[in-house]
Amino acid sequence: MLLGIAVAAVAQAGPDQEAPTEIAAPEGTGGSSLDAVGPSTTVDEPFRYRVGLLAGISTDNFWEYIGAEPTAWNAYVLGPTKPALYGIDPAGSELIPDLATGEVAPMPAKGADGWQVRIELGQHLAWSDGEPVSAFDVVYTFETARRLGLEGGWGEAFGPQIEAMVAESATELRIDLSEHPGLGVWPYGIGLAPIMPAHVWAPRTADIDNATDLYELDGDDVSGGPLQITTITDDFIEAVANPGYPETEPAGVSYTVFAGEAAAVAAMKSGDIDAILDPNGLSEVGSAALDGADDVTLERSPANSVRYLGFNLTRAPMSEPAFRQSLALLLDREAIADELLPGGEAAYTMLSPANEPWFDQNRAESIAAPYREGIALRLESALSLLQSAGYEWDTPPTLVDGVLGQASGLTIAGAAPAPLTILTPGDEYDPARHDYTKRIEATLELLGFDARPVVTDFDTVVDLAFSEDEAGARQYDMYVLGWTLGSPVRPDYYRWLFATDGVANSTGYSNEELDALLAGYEGASDPTRARAAVWDMEQILARDLPYLMLYHPDIVEGYRSDRLRFDQHAVLGGIQGRLGGLADLHPMP
């Protein structure tokens, strides 16, 4: 799961967020702790939000969570414990003040002292031990991350353009920059970076000079967000409201770790928990079990994610654009989405249509148009591409009564192609992906290929897709996986996935034009220019197809409507995308 740096600010300032990969989170280590949760609260007791998780946290050290362990489960529990300069409004995916006051500070102008940003901070936030959150904490966080060379989310938030951060007073922060910053530096990098308590961590980090030693420290800490963690066991975590954070609705949150979805669903039906947090939402089985249950409301929301078919671009025929483009033309993504994905939507771009501030409907329609033509035109285009690439058949694929018929005797440059494999998780992990892979297999076979899905567990698919063998070779032909797309306020996954040196570039894709556009996007300080650059990149990716986008899923979530209500409904990422909806949750009277 690619978790954006904004997770620390989402829960407190306004619901919504979700994250760079779909990397497996650690499994839960025990059953439920319902006895520890206690009976339902009464009107005389402070409201406690009771949440079910399907895995526990992998660290209690917030530094490590942001730097090296950005799992969804860590985000759900640890994210609400730290403030930021700004948070995210889920309704419009815009920045709103958290520690900062007023509107977002403007982009800097160059003065006599170089490029600077000045931010006025409020005095309304306090750490859970009563110490005020101040500019000195922001400066300490930056200087520690820079001094120790912290990577991951810390490196993204505090890029090399930042020369210094200076606390001119407790409420006045100055940022010195080496150049005019792009939006990824200011405001979306620094502005969303978590703030750590200097008075707690400065003595502990004084003699530390590397990230490894920092991450080995226990996470005993104070909170500057809405929640302060008080108890952590393998299967139960408890948090109370931080009195230093204003307008916190729940008196506390109890997180129970369940061994699987079935146990969590049973607990919700019996009234022992109020909601289930899971990056994938409820499965079809879980949704069916809760459908019609007394006092349980099910909601469907667009997921901030995409499912895709990845190609090994270092191995034929996947390395040939004609192969990828013809498969994209003949795979009827609209029809498959209608049949297999209730509420889901065929995807032609990485960017989700539900991310309205960044989505360009006209550009998206232009990209999708060739794949929405009638099957006769799409087949004609596909055959033209393939024949130009040296494909021949004894019997080519043809249309019979509007249905694509089976080809036979395929050769490429005079040789029969080897069987092709498609790595995919089993249907127990995600039935939709498993069924979609069968449709990809059928389409390839209609072209004359021997296509063979390799069904294995999710971790194995990830391991094979994102690693190389001892000789440096990629270990797959194709694979079906998905990405959660990070903070919706600024798409930041293009470098990870498609840059020539991208850390999660699993396909071997390299395009100088896209790299140049990406550099321009990352340096853009104007939102209009940044949005245009995104769609120029989407256009190139739709042509080159290192990924064949399949669909944008939705998520189904349930909650106990006899105990609570939410202000936000069907927003991007759903309840789990905003860390349980802490900021818009209200107890029922």
ChimeraX attribute file (.defattr): number of C-alpha atoms within 10 A of each C-alpha:
attribute: neighborCount
match mode: 1-to-1
recipient: residues
	/A:1	21
	/A:2	21
	/A:3	24
	/A:4	28
	/A:5	31
	/A:6	30
	/A:7	35
	/A:8	29
	/A:9	34
	/A:10	32
	/A:11	33
	/A:12	33
	/A:13	27
	/A:14	26
	/A:15	32
	/A:16	34
	/A:17	36
	/A:18	31
	/A:19	28
	/A:20	23
	/A:21	22
	/A:22	21
	/A:23	18
	/A:24	12
	/A:25	19
	/A:26	13
	/A:27	16
	/A:28	20
	/A:29	16
	/A:30	17
	/A:31	17
	/A:32	24
	/A:33	18
	/A:34	20
	/A:35	8
	/A:36	13
	/A:37	21
	/A:38	12
	/A:39	11
	/A:40	16
	/A:41	12
	/A:42	10
	/A:43	10
	/A:44	6
	/A:45	9
	/A:46	13
	/A:47	20
	/A:48	22
	/A:49	26
	/A:50	25
	/A:51	23
	/A:52	26
	/A:53	25
	/A:54	26
	/A:55	24
	/A:56	28
	/A:57	27
	/A:58	18
	/A:59	20
	/A:60	19
	/A:61	20
	/A:62	25
	/A:63	23
	/A:64	24
	/A:65	21
	/A:66	27
	/A:67	20
	/A:68	18
	/A:69	21
	/A:70	27
	/A:71	24
	/A:72	29
	/A:73	25
	/A:74	23
	/A:75	29
	/A:76	25
	/A:77	24
	/A:78	26
	/A:79	28
	/A:80	27
	/A:81	30
	/A:82	25
	/A:83	31
	/A:84	26
	/A:85	27
	/A:86	30
	/A:87	30
	/A:88	28
	/A:89	22
	/A:90	24
	/A:91	14
	/A:92	15
	/A:93	23
	/A:94	15
	/A:95	23
	/A:96	20
	/A:97	21
	/A:98	25
	/A:99	29
	/A:100	25
	/A:101	18
	/A:102	13
	/A:103	12
	/A:104	17
	/A:105	15
	/A:106	11
	/A:107	18
	/A:108	19
	/A:109	11
	/A:110	13
	/A:111	8
	/A:112	6
	/A:113	8
	/A:114	13
	/A:115	19
	/A:116	23
	/A:117	19
	/A:118	17
	/A:119	21
	/A:120	19
	/A:121	22
	/A:122	20
	/A:123	13
	/A:124	15
	/A:125	23
	/A:126	23
	/A:127	26
	/A:128	23
	/A:129	14
	/A:130	14
	/A:131	14
	/A:132	18
	/A:133	27
	/A:134	26
	/A:135	27
	/A:136	22
	/A:137	20
	/A:138	25
	/A:139	20
	/A:140	21
	/A:141	24
	/A:142	23
	/A:143	15
	/A:144	22
	/A:145	19
	/A:146	18
	/A:147	13
	/A:148	16
	/A:149	13
	/A:150	23
	/A:151	17
	/A:152	16
	/A:153	23
	/A:154	25
	/A:155	18
	/A:156	20
	/A:157	25
	/A:158	24
	/A:159	16
	/A:160	12
	/A:161	14
	/A:162	21
	/A:163	14
	/A:164	15
	/A:165	22
	/A:166	16
	/A:167	17
	/A:168	12
	/A:169	13
	/A:170	17
	/A:171	18
	/A:172	17
	/A:173	21
	/A:174	18
	/A:175	19
	/A:176	18
	/A:177	22
	/A:178	13
	/A:179	15
	/A:180	19
	/A:181	22
	/A:182	22
	/A:183	20
	/A:184	22
	/A:185	24
	/A:186	23
	/A:187	22
	/A:188	21
	/A:189	21
	/A:190	25
	/A:191	27
	/A:192	27
	/A:193	29
	/A:194	29
	/A:195	28
	/A:196	29
	/A:197	24
	/A:198	19
	/A:199	14
	/A:200	12
	/A:201	17
	/A:202	15
	/A:203	10
	/A:204	12
	/A:205	16
	/A:206	9
	/A:207	10
	/A:208	14
	/A:209	13
	/A:210	15
	/A:211	19
	/A:212	13
	/A:213	12
	/A:214	19
	/A:215	18
	/A:216	12
	/A:217	14
	/A:218	11
	/A:219	14
	/A:220	12
	/A:221	20
	/A:222	24
	/A:223	27
	/A:224	31
	/A:225	32
	/A:226	32
	/A:227	31
	/A:228	26
	/A:229	23
	/A:230	12
	/A:231	12
	/A:232	14
	/A:233	14
	/A:234	17
	/A:235	22
	/A:236	22
	/A:237	22
	/A:238	21
	/A:239	24
	/A:240	18
	/A:241	23
	/A:242	26
	/A:243	21
	/A:244	22
	/A:245	19
	/A:246	14
	/A:247	12
	/A:248	20
	/A:249	18
	/A:250	21
	/A:251	17
	/A:252	20
	/A:253	23
	/A:254	25
	/A:255	29
	/A:256	30
	/A:257	30
	/A:258	27
	/A:259	19
	/A:260	16
	/A:261	18
	/A:262	15
	/A:263	16
	/A:264	26
	/A:265	24
	/A:266	15
	/A:267	19
	/A:268	24
	/A:269	18
	/A:270	12
	/A:271	20
	/A:272	21
	/A:273	27
	/A:274	24
	/A:275	28
	/A:276	28
	/A:277	24
	/A:278	23
	/A:279	24
	/A:280	18
	/A:281	23
	/A:282	22
	/A:283	19
	/A:284	12
	/A:285	12
	/A:286	19
	/A:287	17
	/A:288	11
	/A:289	15
	/A:290	21
	/A:291	13
	/A:292	11
	/A:293	14
	/A:294	13
	/A:295	14
	/A:296	20
	/A:297	17
	/A:298	16
	/A:299	15
	/A:300	19
	/A:301	22
	/A:302	22
	/A:303	29
	/A:304	30
	/A:305	28
	/A:306	24
	/A:307	22
	/A:308	22
	/A:309	21
	/A:310	24
	/A:311	27
	/A:312	23
	/A:313	22
	/A:314	16
	/A:315	16
	/A:316	14
	/A:317	18
	/A:318	19
	/A:319	18
	/A:320	15
	/A:321	18
	/A:322	22
	/A:323	18
	/A:324	22
	/A:325	20
	/A:326	21
	/A:327	18
	/A:328	24
	/A:329	20
	/A:330	21
	/A:331	20
	/A:332	21
	/A:333	22
	/A:334	15
	/A:335	11
	/A:336	17
	/A:337	21
	/A:338	13
	/A:339	10
	/A:340	14
	/A:341	19
	/A:342	11
	/A:343	15
	/A:344	18
	/A:345	21
	/A:346	21
	/A:347	23
	/A:348	26
	/A:349	25
	/A:350	24
	/A:351	24
	/A:352	23
	/A:353	19
	/A:354	19
	/A:355	21
	/A:356	14
	/A:357	15
	/A:358	22
	/A:359	17
	/A:360	16
	/A:361	11
	/A:362	8
	/A:363	14
	/A:364	18
	/A:365	12
	/A:366	10
	/A:367	20
	/A:368	16
	/A:369	10
	/A:370	14
	/A:371	19
	/A:372	15
	/A:373	13
	/A:374	11
	/A:375	18
	/A:376	15
	/A:377	13
	/A:378	20
	/A:379	20
	/A:380	13
	/A:381	16
	/A:382	21
	/A:383	19
	/A:384	14
	/A:385	17
	/A:386	20
	/A:387	14
	/A:388	10
	/A:389	15
	/A:390	13
	/A:391	20
	/A:392	21
	/A:393	17
	/A:394	11
	/A:395	14
	/A:396	18
	/A:397	19
	/A:398	18
	/A:399	13
	/A:400	9
	/A:401	7
	/A:402	10
	/A:403	10
	/A:404	17
	/A:405	15
	/A:406	18
	/A:407	18
	/A:408	17
	/A:409	13
	/A:410	21
	/A:411	16
	/A:412	15
	/A:413	12
	/A:414	11
	/A:415	11
	/A:416	15
	/A:417	15
	/A:418	11
	/A:419	10
	/A:420	19
	/A:421	17
	/A:422	22
	/A:423	27
	/A:424	28
	/A:425	24
	/A:426	17
	/A:427	14
	/A:428	11
	/A:429	15
	/A:430	15
	/A:431	16
	/A:432	18
	/A:433	23
	/A:434	19
	/A:435	16
	/A:436	21
	/A:437	23
	/A:438	16
	/A:439	16
	/A:440	22
	/A:441	19
	/A:442	18
	/A:443	20
	/A:444	22
	/A:445	17
	/A:446	20
	/A:447	26
	/A:448	23
	/A:449	21
	/A:450	16
	/A:451	19
	/A:452	18
	/A:453	19
	/A:454	17
	/A:455	17
	/A:456	14
	/A:457	15
	/A:458	19
	/A:459	14
	/A:460	14
	/A:461	20
	/A:462	21
	/A:463	12
	/A:464	16
	/A:465	25
	/A:466	16
	/A:467	15
	/A:468	14
	/A:469	9
	/A:470	7
	/A:471	6
	/A:472	8
	/A:473	12
	/A:474	20
	/A:475	15
	/A:476	22
	/A:477	22
	/A:478	22
	/A:479	24
	/A:480	26
	/A:481	21
	/A:482	22
	/A:483	21
	/A:484	25
	/A:485	29
	/A:486	26
	/A:487	28
	/A:488	28
	/A:489	21
	/A:490	21
	/A:491	19
	/A:492	20
	/A:493	23
	/A:494	21
	/A:495	19
	/A:496	17
	/A:497	22
	/A:498	25
	/A:499	22
	/A:500	16
	/A:501	14
	/A:502	16
	/A:503	13
	/A:504	19
	/A:505	19
	/A:506	23
	/A:507	24
	/A:508	20
	/A:509	22
	/A:510	17
	/A:511	13
	/A:512	10
	/A:513	11
	/A:514	22
	/A:515	18
	/A:516	13
	/A:517	19
	/A:518	22
	/A:519	14
	/A:520	16
	/A:521	25
	/A:522	19
	/A:523	17
	/A:524	20
	/A:525	20
	/A:526	12
	/A:527	15
	/A:528	10
	/A:529	13
	/A:530	23
	/A:531	18
	/A:532	16
	/A:533	20
	/A:534	22
	/A:535	20
	/A:536	17
	/A:537	21
	/A:538	22
	/A:539	20
	/A:540	15
	/A:541	22
	/A:542	19
	/A:543	14
	/A:544	18
	/A:545	20
	/A:546	26
	/A:547	26
	/A:548	25
	/A:549	23
	/A:550	28
	/A:551	26
	/A:552	28
	/A:553	24
	/A:554	24
	/A:555	24
	/A:556	21
	/A:557	24
	/A:558	23
	/A:559	24
	/A:560	22
	/A:561	17
	/A:562	15
	/A:563	22
	/A:564	16
	/A:565	17
	/A:566	15
	/A:567	10
	/A:568	17
	/A:569	13
	/A:570	17
	/A:571	23
	/A:572	29
	/A:573	33
	/A:574	30
	/A:575	35
	/A:576	24
	/A:577	31
	/A:578	29
	/A:579	29
	/A:580	24
	/A:581	22
	/A:582	24
	/A:583	25
	/A:584	19
	/A:585	19
	/A:586	18
	/A:587	17
	/A:588	12
	/A:589	8
